[in-house]
Amino acid sequence: MVALALLSGGACRRTRLSRGDAASVVVASPRRDAPAARSLPEREPNDSPEHAQLLALNAEWPVMDIEGMVCSQPDQKDGKDVDVFKLVIPGSAAPDRPVTAFDSAPPEDVRRTARRLSLDIATDGGSVSLQLLDEGLKVLESVAAESGGTAGLPNIAVQPGRSYYFRVKATGKSGKQVSAMAPCNYKLSVQLGDFDVADEREPNDTAESAEALAMEGVAELAGFYGWQHDQDFFRVPAPDVASALDLVVDAVEGVTPGLQVLTGSGSKLAVAKGRRGERLALHNVRIGAAVVDAGAPSTTFYVVVKSEAGQNRSQRYVLHLSLGALKQDTEVEPNDVAGNATPVHDGIMSGFLASSDVDYFLYEPIDPREISVEVSFPARVRGKVEISRAGRPDIIASAQTPKARQHISISKVVNLGQPLLLRIAPVRADGNANEPYSLRISSTPSITETQIPEIRVLP
């Protein structure tokens, strides 16, 4: 596994925690011999980039705390005080910096030679927003901290020699009378370090800002769910031949994870939503072969890691990617609409039902058959099975389990050689992306044209 570290400088050290066979947990722990962060007060006037307070980091210990206050002021344009700070990133790009997982990025991508900037803001007495702007005053990222809470940007890629601005603004519910000089004290912590191999680098929350990931067969990388609904885009080269992609993102405390696989043009191939504090996986996602003559979108695809709920700026997720041959007797994603149904035949097949997932299967007999379908659902999944004739809306048979980990059996479904469509889905918000269900299909020659299916739900 690629070595993972939160900072490669003296700011903090890496600690791995493992519980038996559980996945490693990567957290930050401060060095015991590290000096305390330098603290300085905010100085007015600093309410615009032209009057921004200049910050200077100590090269020996590039950490500082700024103690400030913003107020709700009726004489302000929107009743909200603003503090602006300017930081020039010290140093220059090092030509001998270690090769990273993102060295397939174009030369103009500043993340190739970037340093890691971490911002944290804590409030006392009010709510604030924190924005990071580049030297052209474009907002790169923005977070908000509620009264008495914290927020931050743990891994922003910044270029040595360039200027960046931090804008702290008092926030509050609009439409209410603001009282004069209602104060909000805050502490803004600034820390500069270096990225390690395979570190995710913000901003990368859109396909346009996606990080280019070099991948041959397998890859592992790490990142943060830095704020609510944070999402990280990674651009991956399409394989030379059609292949299956497997993805696993390790559990992070307090976060409900989400995974997406998108085509180069942004269409969804596969989507999964996990459970709070648990790992999440997507299996056997079909990735088409690269078609060079068709343009750039057909030569790449995207992987997106998302926080559906929650955030964690001290524990990183680890994303495992694997490209290989399509697995037999396993559902092939995408198959969440009838037009993409996975072909099936007599035998046993497995699949996975993440929250809100739907799986379609297409059974095509060559002669009249009497079909039997059995589905065994895993823990935490109350499942539903529907059988219809392909291209027709009428449902021949359906059943669902009242409890998780139960078994549905539908037998004596007469088919005169027409394709059958099977739809398997969880009931309501149930889902289990890590434990498969089992689908078993068997058939015998049929001599009758009509038969009432037998349906059973078993523990």
N, C-alpha and C positions, 0 to 999 in steps of 0.2 A: 504494500500500500504506500502511495506517495506520502512522504512526510508532511505533516500539517502543523502549522504554527500560527498563533495569533499575531505575533509581532516578532521580527527577527532582530530587533534592536534590544536595548536594555530596558525597555518599558515594562515588559512582563515576560513571564516564562510559561512554557507549555506544560500542561498536565493532562495525562490520559487516565481515565477512570474506566474500569471494565468490571462487569458483574457476570462471572461465569462465561457463557457463550454469547452474552449480549454484545452488541456493537460498541465500539469504543466511543467515549464521550470526550469531546475536546472543549476545554474550558480555559478561561484566563485566570491566572492567579498572580498577584503582584509580587515582585521580588522583595525579599525581606531586607536586602541591603540597599534598596533604591531610595534616594532622597525624596522628600516630599515635593509635590508639585509647587512651583512658584505661583504666588497669588498676587494679583494686582487689581486695583479698582477700575471700574468703568469711568471714563472721563467725558463729560459733556463740553461742548456740543459735538454729537456724533450721530446725528439723525439722518445722514445721507452718505452715499459713497464719497462725495467730495470732502466731507468732514469726518470720514471714517477714522476711528482710533486705530493706530498702527500697532500691530503685535509683533514681537520679535522672540523667536524660540531660541533657547540655549542648546547649542549643538551637543553638549555633553549629556543633557537630560531634556529632550524636546517635549516637555509637558508643562502646561500652565493652566491655572484656574483664573477666570475673570469674575469678580463679584460685581453685579450690577443691579439696576432697578429700572423697570419701565412702569409708566403710570397711565391710567385712563384719564385723559385730560380733555375737558370740553373745548378748549381753545385749539386743539389739534384738528386737522382736516377731517379725520374720521374718528376722533376721540381716542386714538390709540398712540401711545408713545413708541418710538423706534430707536434702537441702538444699532449702529453699524460698525463692524470691525474689519480691518484689512490685514491679511497675512501674505507675505511673500515667501514662497516655499524655498528654503535654503538649499544650497548644493546644486549639482548638475547631474544629468543622466550619466550613469556609470556604464561604459561600454562593456565591461567585464561582468555585468550583473548576470546571475545564473539564468539559464534558459528556463522559461516557464511553460505551463500548459497552454498559454495563449499566444505563443510566438508565431502562430499562423495568422495573427492579426496583421492588417496592412501597416506599412511603416509609419503612416501618419497617425495611427491610433496611439494616443498618449499613454494608454495603459501599458504599453510595452516597457516604458522606462519610468513608470509612475512610482511615487511613494504613497504610503498609506496614511490617510488623515482620518482620525477618529474624533468625533464631536459628541459631547454629552451635555445635556442641560437639565438642571433640577430647579424646581420652582418652590416658592414659599409665599402664599398669599394671593395667587392669581394664576391665570393661564397664559401661556405664551406660545408663539410659533417661532421656529428656527429655520432660516433659509440659508442655503449655501449657493453663492453666485460666482460665476467665473469672471475674468477680468473684463469681459464684454457685458457684464451685468445680466447675463442669462442665468435663470434659476436652474441649478443642477438637481437639487433635491430639497424637500421641505418636510418637516415633521412638526408635531404639536405636542405640548406637555400640558396636562390639566393641572389645576391647582394642587400643589403638594406632590406632584408626580414628576416623572423623568421621561426624557425622550432622547434620541440620538441618531447619529449616522456613523456606524462603526467602521466602515471600510470604503472610504471615498478615494478614488485614484486621482492624485494631483501631480502636476508636472513641476519638477525643480525649476526655479527661475521665474515661475509665473505667479501672478497675484490672484487671490481669492478673497471673497467678502463673506462675512457672516452677518445676517440681519436678524435681530431679536425684536419681536413685536408683541405688545400686549394684545391679548384677544379677549373676547367676551361675547355674550349673546347680543345680537343686533336688535335694534328696536327698543332698547331699554335706556332710560336716562342714566348717563354715567355720572358718578359723583366726582367732584373735583379731587384730583391727585390721589385716586385710589391706587395704592402702590402694589407692585408685584416684584419681590426680590427673587433673583435667580443667580445660579452659579453655572457658568459656561466653562467646561473643561475641554482643552485642546491637546491632542497628542499626535505626534508625527512619528512614523516608523516605516518599515519596509514590508512589502508583500513576500510571502513565502511561495514556494512552488505550488501550483494548483489552487491558489487563492482566487476567489471571486472578487471582482473589482467593480464598484459602483462609479457612475450610474450605468445600469444595464437593464432598465425596466421596460424597454420596448424592443421590437424587432430591429429598429434602426440603430439602437445603441447596444445590440447584443454582442457578447464577447465571442470571438472566434476560437473554437476549441479544436485542437489537433487531436485526432483519435484514430487509432489503428487497433480494432478489435475490442479493447477495453479502455476505460478511462475512469479516473476518480478525481473529484474536485470538492472544494468546501466553500461554504458561504454562510451568510447570516440572514435570518429573518429580522432585519434591522428595525422594522416598524410594522404597524398594522397593514396587512394586505401588500406587503413588500413582494415584488415578483422579480425574478432574475432570468434573463434570456441568454441562452447559449446557442451559438450557430455552429452546426456540425456538418462536415462534408458528407454528402450522400455516398453510399458504397458503390462499387463498380457493378455489383449484381444485387438483385432484390434480396434483402436480409431481414432478420428479426432483431428488434431492439428490445432489450430488457433494461428497466430502470428501477433502482431502489434508492430512496432517500431515508437515511437513518433518523431515528426519533430525536426530537428536541423538546425539552421540557416546556410545557405551556403553549405549544404551537400546534394548530391543526394544519397539516401540510396539504398541498395540492400539487399535482403534476400534470403537465400537458406536453404533447408532442404535436408540432405543427409542420405543415409542408413549407417549402421555401416561399410560397406565396401567402402564407399565413392561415391556410385552412386547417381545421382541427383534424388530426388523425386519431388521437386517443386522449382521454381526460380521466383523471382519478382524484377523488377527495378522500382524505384519510380521517383518522380520529385523533383527538387532542393527545399529544405526548406519545404517539406511536409512529412506527415506521410506515412507509407507504411504498407500494410497488406497482409498476405496470409491466405486463408480460406479453411477449410475442407480438410486438407492434410491427406491422409490415412497413418497411422503408423501401421505396422504389429505387431502382438503379439510377445513377446520375446520367442525365442526357445532356451532353455538353452543348450540342447544337441548339438546344431549346432555350438557352439563356441562363443567367445566374440562378433564378429561383429553383430550377430543377437540379442544380448541383449541390444544394444544401438543404438542411431541415433544421428545425429549432426544438430545443428542449427548454421548458419553462418550469422553474421551481417557485412555488407561491405560498405565502402565508394566507390561508383562508380565514384564520383568526389567530390572534396572539402574536407575540414578538419575543425575541430573546437575543440580547446583544452581548451575552457572555458565553453562550454555547453555540457552536457552529453546527450546521447540518453537513453531512457528507453524502454526496451524490455518486452512486456507482452506475456506470453505463457499460453495456456489453452489446456488441453487434456480432451476429452469427447466422447460421442457417435457420430457416423457419422450422419450428418444432412441429412434429407430427402429433396427431391426436390431442391437440390443444387448440382452443379458440384462437383465431387470428384477429387482432385488432387492426383497423377499426371494423366493428361489426354491430354498431349500435343503431343501424337502420336496416330495413329489409333488403335494400339494394346492395348492401355490403355483407350479407349473411355468410358465415363460415360454412363451406360444404361439409356434410357429415355422411356417414354410412353406418352400417351395422357395426357395433363395437362400443368401446368406452372412450370418452373424451372428457377433458377437464377444462375448466374455465374459472375466471375470477370475477366477482361482483363487488366493485368498490361502491361507495355511496352514490345513489342515483344512476348507476350503470345499467345498461340494457344490452343483452347479447342475443343476436339472431343466428339461427342455423338453418341450412337448406338441405333437405333430404330428398333425393331424386331416385326413386326405384325405377327399374326398367320393365317391370311387369306388375300385375295386381298383387299386393301384399297386405298382410294384416300386421300393423306396426304396434310395437310396445315401446314406451318411453319411460325411463326412470331417472329421477334427478335427486341427488343427495346434497343438501345444503350444509354449509359449515357453521361454526359458532357465530352468533350475532347476526345471522341472516335468516329472516323469515322470507321464503321465496315464493315466486309465482311462475307457473308454466302455462303457456297458451299454445295451441296447435291450430293452424289454419292452412288452407290450400293457397299456395303461392299465387299472388296476383288477385286474390279474392278476399274481401273483408270478413266473411263469415268465419267465426271461431268454431272449430269442430269440438274441441274439448279444452277445459282450463281447470286449474286447481291451484290453491295456495296453502301454505303451512301456517297454522296459528302460532307456532313457536319456532325458534331457531333450531338449527341442527336436526331437522326432520327430513323425511323422505316422501317424495311424490311418485306415484306409479299410475300411469295412464296406459291401458292396454286395449286391444281389439279395435284399433283405429284402422278402418278399411280404406285402402288406397288402390285405385285402379290404374296406377302408373303415373299419376300426376305428382309434381313436386309438392312437398309439405314444408311449411315454414314453422319453425319452433322459436318462441320468444321466451327468454328466461330473464327475470328481473327480481330485485329485492323488493320487499313490501315497504312502502314509505321511505324513511331515511336509513334503513338498515344498510349494512355494507361491511365487507371484509376483503380488503385487497391483498391480504397475505396468505390466506388459507383457501384452497380451491374448492369448488363444488365438482361433483362428478355427474356426467351425463352418459347414460347407457341406452343404446338403441338396439332392438332386435326385431326380426320380422320372420313371418312364415308365409308361404303361398296362400292366397285367398281365393275361395270359390264362391263367396257371396259378394253381393254388391252393396249391401247395407248392413250395418252393425252398430249398436249403441256402445260407445266406448265405456270401459270400466275404469273408474277413478278411485284411487285410495291414497290417503295421507297417513304415513306411518311414523312412529317415534324413531 
